[in-house]
Amino acid sequence: MILVNTDYITGKELEMLGLVKGSTIQSKNVGRDITQGFKTLVGGELKAYTEMMNDARALATKRMVEEAEKLGADAIVNIRYASAAVMQGAAEVMAYGTAVKFKN
């Protein structure tokens, strides 16, 4: 499966199959939240949260690809990511794009 954030793939003629998406909602771990809270006192990267968001993006991407595979897609173009707070301490990460098939 080819994944790109452009609306084309060089050298390929594309047939659009439709929108595909994948998402996950992640919540903070209480223990992690306490240790990361101390980190805000001195500044710097909150590595535990960076890792959590990277994992969430990977899972959302995986789910988007699975949806595209069900449509028989060869690639997903114009991929975008979005995140939003769902409730206190929880965020949704969504990956979405257009599933396409290569024309012969």
Buried (B, 14 or more C-beta within 10 A) or exposed (E): EEBBEEEEBEEBEBEEBEBBBBBBBBEBBEEBEEEBEEBEEEEEEBEBBEEBBEEBBEBBBEBBBEBBBEEEBBBBBBBEBEBEEEEEEEBBBBBBBBBBBBEE
